[in-house]
Amino acid sequence: MTPKAKKTAAFNREFEKLKQEMLINRETCAIRLDGCSWFADTLHHRRLRSQGGTNADTIPVCSSCHQALHRDVAMAVENGWIIQRKSV
């Protein structure tokens, strides 16, 4: 396994552990848009993983709100639910 693959695997294991803790604690969705199912079933990386986001920067969300965040990125950025990479 390459060093990059090992790092990704460790990141994913940590993410799954955080997600399981969230589910056990029955956390509520931090977004609560129209159609929200109230209880969180996943974690949303505020800074997208592809842009260097870490597991420390996640918020609990329901799948409906999570889809809405990625459908309307401008709204999500405006509300601080997505942090975009700064332009250089």
PyMOL commands that set and color helices and strands:
alter all, ss='L'
color gray80, all
select helices_A, chain A and resi 3-24+49-51+55-57+63-71+73-78
alter helices_A, ss='H'
color red, helices_A
select strands_A, chain A and resi 42-45+58-61
alter strands_A, ss='S'
color yellow, strands_A
deselect
rebuild
show_as cartoon
